[in-house]
């Protein structure tokens, strides 16, 4: 690690959520100078929150890690060698669901059958090609809320038209993807990419529905655990999906480095690509980092410096339980004071997300407020610690799922 510090010392992390806190926490743990833009009330305790007036100011840092996809879609990595992320062309894998699905079809990457709809007539025709339940995906960025599953044709027509017209999600309008519904179990696969090679990070499983027993609306993620252990045959199939994706990007003249996240649905031992993300996942990052922060940091630095980096097997299990604010994801309460009974014991680990500070008080400032992290030699130990920490946190309207890491499949 010390020799890597000679090339990279000052790290700037772009974003303000739990994912960015976790990344910064790991780098700070190993002696790097960590800066956040804009950060949150917790990140200032592990680094320095800064203001940036012009993205050219990022040239002052040895390495910049964009946490949010929005930075990448807007071209934050274009022409900047110190930004560890794909340029705006590569970021279209996440920035446009239509682009991503068309890309998969072109390059023979296993995904659900789909059709693209741009108006009421094409939406009607697309939905008629499938059976319920109907899966409708907004084309553009929707902060994890752009996928809607409808049980009836009439509901799907209503939701689809609202998405197309921009009446369902603020600032999200345009074409939609109508996907075939796949029944299986979900898996999050994330790799570090250096432009030519990739190495998988430990597999994780996240929970999208807001409430226990997979009830309620889809969210950005209510918790996660890892590592998820899979058999060697399935793992090779997943690696093949990454290889096909990177080869396809190369064929299309797109240079890609940074993180590549593939959301998978495993159906009868076959991995189908649900979506691409061009950055680390949230809450998957919190779990991956907590399992082995040293290997996480080391592999990022090696990939950034074009040195040999490799897949690793963590020595611990990790569980993340999201503490959310009432009304999340549609309209979360904000402004409530957060009370945390600090614990100096080794097991205490809380990562900050939607939190701000005013007059020395911590206040809720987002839907996903805190991440309670547990680490253990077994999954049950990690889970027990994560839930034990929650007992020391209180704020009005706080809710969380109580079934994180209880089971793998839906």
C-alpha positions in Angstrom: 0.0 0.0 0.0 2.8 2.4 0.8 4.3 2.4 -2.6 0.9 3.2 -4.1 0.7 6.3 -1.9 3.7 7.7 -3.7 1.5 8.2 -6.8 -1.8 8.9 -5.2 -2.2 10.9 -2.0 -5.1 13.3 -2.4 -8.4 11.7 -3.1 -11.6 13.6 -4.0 -14.9 11.8 -3.8 -17.9 13.2 -5.6 -21.3 12.8 -3.9 -23.1 13.0 -0.5 -24.5 9.6 0.3 -23.6 6.5 2.2 -21.7 5.1 -0.7 -19.4 8.1 -0.8 -19.0 8.0 3.0 -17.9 4.3 2.8 -15.4 5.0 0.0 -13.8 7.9 1.9 -13.8 5.9 5.2 -11.8 3.2 3.5 -9.2 5.5 2.1 -8.9 7.5 5.3 -8.4 4.3 7.2 -5.1 3.8 5.3 -3.8 7.3 5.6 -4.9 9.1 2.5 -6.0 12.7 2.4 -9.7 12.5 1.6 -11.9 15.3 0.3 -15.7 15.3 -0.5 -17.8 17.3 -2.8 -20.3 18.2 -1.5 -20.2 15.5 1.3 -22.6 15.3 4.3 -22.5 16.0 8.0 -20.7 12.7 8.6 -18.0 12.9 5.8 -16.5 16.0 7.4 -15.4 13.8 10.3 -13.4 11.5 8.1 -12.1 14.0 5.6 -12.9 17.5 4.4 -16.0 18.7 2.7 -15.2 21.2 0.0 -17.0 23.5 -2.5 -16.1 23.4 -6.2 -17.1 26.2 -8.4 -15.6 24.8 -11.6 -14.9 21.1 -12.3 -11.5 22.2 -13.6 -10.6 22.5 -10.0 -10.6 18.7 -9.8 -7.1 18.8 -11.4 -5.8 19.6 -8.0 -6.4 16.0 -6.8 -4.4 12.9 -7.6 -7.5 10.8 -8.0 -11.2 11.7 -8.3 -13.9 9.0 -7.7 -17.4 10.0 -8.8 -19.9 8.3 -6.5 -23.0 9.3 -8.4 -23.7 8.4 -12.0 -25.0 12.0 -12.6 -21.4 13.3 -12.7 -20.3 10.7 -15.2 -23.3 11.2 -17.5 -22.6 14.9 -17.5 -19.0 14.2 -18.7 -17.0 14.7 -15.5 -14.4 12.1 -16.7 -14.2 13.4 -20.3 -10.6 14.3 -21.0 -9.5 14.0 -17.3 -6.9 11.3 -16.6 -7.3 11.7 -12.8 -11.0 10.8 -12.8 -11.6 7.1 -12.2 -14.7 6.6 -14.2 -16.0 6.2 -17.7 -16.5 9.2 -20.1 -19.9 10.3 -21.1 -20.0 7.8 -24.0 -19.5 4.9 -21.6 -21.8 6.4 -19.0 -24.7 6.0 -21.5 -24.9 2.4 -20.3 -26.6 3.8 -17.2 -27.8 7.2 -18.5 -30.1 5.6 -21.1 -32.0 2.3 -20.6 -32.8 2.4 -24.3 -29.1 2.6 -25.2 -28.2 -0.1 -22.8 -30.8 -2.6 -24.0 -30.0 -1.9 -27.6 -26.3 -2.4 -26.8 -27.0 -5.7 -25.2 -29.1 -7.0 -28.1 -26.3 -5.9 -30.6 -23.6 -7.7 -28.7 -25.4 -10.9 -27.8 -25.6 -10.2 -24.0 -28.3 -12.2 -22.3 -31.2 -9.9 -21.1 -34.9 -10.0 -21.0 -36.9 -9.6 -24.2 -37.9 -5.9 -24.6 -39.5 -3.2 -26.7 -39.1 0.5 -26.7 -42.1 2.8 -26.5 -42.1 6.5 -27.3 -45.8 7.4 -27.3 -49.3 5.9 -26.4 -49.6 3.9 -29.6 -46.2 2.2 -29.4 -46.7 1.7 -25.6 -49.9 -0.2 -26.3 -48.2 -2.3 -28.9 -45.3 -3.1 -26.7 -47.4 -4.1 -23.7 -49.5 -6.3 -25.9 -46.4 -8.3 -26.7 -46.0 -9.4 -23.1 -47.9 -11.0 -20.3 -48.5 -9.6 -16.8 -46.8 -8.5 -14.6 -45.5 -5.8 -16.9 -42.1 -4.2 -16.3 -41.7 -0.5 -17.4 -38.4 1.3 -17.2 -37.8 5.0 -17.6 -35.0 5.7 -20.1 -33.1 8.4 -18.2 -31.7 8.6 -14.7 -34.3 8.3 -12.0 -32.3 7.8 -8.8 -33.2 4.1 -8.5 -37.0 4.8 -8.9 -37.4 4.4 -12.6 -38.5 0.8 -12.7 -42.2 0.1 -12.2 -43.9 -3.4 -12.1 -47.6 -3.4 -12.9 -50.1 -6.2 -12.4 -52.7 -5.2 -15.0 -52.6 -3.9 -18.6 -54.6 -0.7 -17.7 -52.2 0.1 -14.9 -49.2 -0.4 -17.1 -50.7 1.9 -19.8 -51.4 4.6 -17.2 -47.9 4.4 -15.6 -46.1 4.1 -19.0 -47.9 7.2 -20.4 -47.1 9.2 -17.2 -43.4 8.2 -17.5 -43.3 9.2 -21.2 -45.0 12.6 -20.5 -42.9 13.3 -17.4 -45.8 13.1 -15.0 -44.6 10.4 -12.6 -41.0 11.2 -11.6 -39.7 14.8 -11.5 -37.4 15.7 -14.4 -37.8 12.3 -16.0 -39.6 12.0 -19.3 -39.2 10.5 -22.7 -39.1 6.9 -24.1 -39.6 3.8 -21.9 -38.4 0.2 -22.1 -41.1 -2.5 -21.7 -39.3 -5.5 -20.4 -40.3 -9.2 -20.1 -40.8 -10.0 -16.5 -38.2 -12.5 -15.2 -38.8 -14.6 -12.2 -35.7 -15.6 -10.3 -33.3 -14.1 -7.7 -31.3 -11.0 -7.9 -27.5 -10.6 -7.6 -25.3 -7.5 -7.7 -22.1 -8.0 -9.6 -19.5 -5.2 -9.7 -16.1 -5.1 -11.3 -13.2 -2.8 -11.3 -12.1 -1.9 -14.8 -8.8 -0.4 -16.0 -9.7 0.1 -19.7 -8.6 -3.4 -20.8 -8.9 -5.8 -17.9 -11.4 -6.3 -15.1 -11.6 -8.0 -11.7 -14.8 -8.8 -9.8 -15.5 -7.4 -6.4 -17.3 -9.7 -3.9 -20.8 -10.5 -4.9 -23.6 -8.8 -2.9 -27.4 -8.9 -2.7 -29.4 -5.8 -2.1 -33.1 -5.3 -1.2 -35.0 -2.8 -3.3 -38.5 -2.8 -1.9 -39.2 -0.3 0.9 -40.7 -2.7 3.5 -40.2 -6.1 5.0 -41.2 -9.1 3.0 -40.5 -7.2 -0.3 -43.5 -5.0 0.1 -43.9 -1.4 -0.9 -42.4 0.6 -3.7 -39.0 0.2 -5.3 -36.2 2.3 -3.7 -32.6 2.9 -4.2 -31.9 0.1 -1.8 -32.9 -0.7 1.8 -30.0 -2.9 2.7 -27.5 -5.5 1.5 -25.2 -8.3 2.5 -22.2 -10.1 1.2 -20.4 -12.0 0.1 -23.0 -14.0 -1.8 -21.5 -17.4 -2.6 -22.3 -18.9 -5.9 -21.1 -22.0 -7.8 -18.2 -21.8 -10.2 -20.3 -22.4 -13.3 -22.6 -19.5 -12.6 -19.5 -17.3 -11.8 -18.0 -18.1 -15.2 -21.2 -17.1 -16.9 -21.2 -13.8 -15.1 -17.6 -13.2 -16.0 -18.5 -13.9 -19.6 -21.2 -11.1 -19.4 -18.5 -8.7 -18.2 -16.2 -9.7 -21.0 -18.9 -9.4 -23.7 -19.8 -6.0 -22.3 -16.2 -4.7 -22.4 -15.6 -6.2 -25.8 -18.7 -4.6 -27.1 -17.7 -1.2 -25.8 -14.3 -1.6 -27.4 -15.9 -2.6 -30.7 -18.1 0.6 -30.5 -15.0 2.7 -29.9 -15.7 3.4 -26.2 -12.8 3.3 -23.7 -14.1 2.3 -20.3 -12.5 2.4 -16.9 -13.7 2.8 -13.3 -16.5 0.6 -12.0 -19.0 -1.5 -13.9 -22.1 -2.7 -12.1 -24.3 -5.4 -13.6 -27.7 -6.0 -11.9 -28.5 -9.6 -12.6 -31.6 -11.8 -12.4 -30.6 -15.5 -12.0 -33.2 -17.6 -13.8 -32.6 -21.4 -13.8 -28.9 -20.8 -13.2 -28.7 -18.4 -16.2 -27.7 -14.8 -15.4 -29.8 -12.2 -17.2 -28.7 -8.5 -17.2 -31.4 -6.3 -15.7 -29.4 -3.1 -15.9 -25.9 -1.5 -16.0 -24.6 1.0 -13.6 -21.4 2.9 -14.3 -20.4 3.4 -10.7 -20.4 1.5 -7.4 -23.8 0.5 -6.1 -25.5 1.9 -3.0 -25.9 0.1 -0.5 -23.6 -2.6 -2.1 -20.6 -0.3 -1.6 -21.0 -0.1 2.1 -21.0 -3.9 2.3 -18.0 -4.4 0.0 -15.9 -1.8 1.8 -16.7 -3.1 5.3 -15.8 -6.7 4.3 -12.2 -5.8 3.4 -11.3 -2.1 3.2 -7.6 -2.8 2.5 -8.2 -4.9 -0.6 -10.8 -2.5 -1.8 -8.5 0.5 -1.7 -5.5 -1.5 -3.0 -7.3 -2.7 -6.1 -8.7 0.7 -7.0 -5.2 2.2 -6.8 -3.7 -0.6 -8.8 -6.3 -0.3 -11.5 -6.0 3.5 -11.6 -2.2 3.2 -12.0 -2.5 0.4 -14.6 -0.8 -2.1 -12.3 -1.9 -5.7 -11.9 -5.1 -6.0 -9.8 -7.1 -9.0 -9.0 -10.2 -10.6 -7.6 -10.1 -11.2 -3.9 -12.0 -13.2 -1.3 -13.0 -11.3 1.9 -12.4 -12.8 5.3 -15.6 -11.4 6.7 -19.3 -11.1 6.1 -21.0 -7.8 6.1 -24.6 -6.6 6.5 -26.0 -3.1 5.8 -29.4 -2.1 7.1 -30.6 1.3 5.8 -32.4 3.6 8.3 -34.8 5.6 6.2 -37.2 8.5 6.8 -40.9 8.2 6.7 -42.3 8.8 3.2 -39.2 7.4 1.4 -38.9 7.0 -1.5 -41.7 9.2 -2.7 -41.6 12.1 -0.3 -39.4 11.6 2.8 -39.7 13.7 5.9 -36.7 16.0 6.5 -35.5 18.2 9.3 -36.0 15.9 12.2 -33.2 15.8 14.8 -31.1 12.5 14.9 -30.1 11.1 18.2 -27.2 8.7 18.3 -26.0 7.0 21.4 -22.3 6.7 20.5 -20.6 3.5 21.3 -16.9 3.1 21.5 -16.9 -0.7 21.1 -15.2 -2.3 18.1 -18.5 -3.4 16.5 -20.0 0.1 16.3 -20.2 1.2 12.7 -22.7 3.7 11.3 -22.2 5.2 7.8 -23.8 8.6 7.2 -26.0 9.4 4.2 -28.9 11.8 4.1 -27.7 13.8 7.1 -27.0 17.5 7.6 -25.9 19.6 10.6 -27.3 22.8 12.0 -26.3 24.5 15.2 -24.4 21.4 16.3 -27.4 19.1 15.7 -27.7 16.3 13.2 -30.8 16.6 11.1 -32.4 14.3 8.5 -31.7 15.6 5.0 -32.7 12.7 2.7 -34.7 9.5 2.3 -31.9 7.1 3.2 -30.5 8.6 6.4 -28.0 6.2 7.9 -26.5 2.8 7.2 -26.0 0.4 10.1 -23.1 -1.9 9.3 -22.3 -5.3 10.9 -19.2 -7.4 10.3 -18.7 -11.0 11.3 -17.1 -14.3 10.5 -20.5 -15.6 9.7 -23.5 -14.0 8.1 -25.6 -14.4 11.2 -23.0 -12.6 13.3 -22.8 -9.7 10.9 -26.6 -9.4 10.8 -26.9 -9.5 14.6 -24.4 -6.7 14.9 -26.0 -4.5 12.3 -29.4 -4.7 14.0 -27.9 -4.2 17.4 -26.5 -0.9 16.4 -29.9 0.4 15.3 -31.1 0.3 19.0 -28.8 3.3 19.6 -30.2 5.5 16.8 -33.5 7.5 16.9 -35.3 10.1 14.8 -38.9 10.8 14.1 -40.3 8.7 11.3 -37.3 6.2 11.2 -38.1 2.9 9.6 -36.1 -0.1 8.2 -36.6 -3.6 7.0 -36.1 -6.3 9.5 -35.4 -9.1 7.0 -32.1 -8.0 5.5 -29.8 -11.0 5.0 -32.4 -13.5 6.2 -32.7 -15.0 2.7 -31.1 -14.8 -0.7 -33.9 -15.2 -3.2 -37.1 -13.3 -3.5 
